[in-house]
Amino acid sequence: MAAVKELLLEILHSLNNGELRKFKKFLLSAFQKDSKNIPLLLRHSNDRTAILDVMVQTYGRQSVDETREILKKLHRVDLMQMFSETSSEPKADQRRFTENEQD
């Protein structure tokens, strides 16, 4: 999980201040949609580490999925690619292809 947190923090640091505000807005919407309590820290802090901590405490490993969804909304496909570059696990399509070869 430490590597995931490092990657998410790197992504948050790659956002400019305007993008970070929008990221927080989308994250707050996700909290509301999921009926999660919104920590005051998230509402009032622009500290990227604090934002990451709240995400991980709330969503755990699903923080990656939430981040991907928000990056799509921000049109930051370049940052989304960081996930696949660091992932050693094959994507779902590749996994299915490999499984079919073994049959």
Secondary structure, DSSP 8 states (H G I E B T S, - for coil): -HHHHHHHHHHHHHS-HHHHHHHHHHHHHHHHHTT----HHHHH---HHHHHHHHHHHHGGGHHHHHHHHHHHTT-HHHHHHHHHH--S--HHHHHHHHHHH-
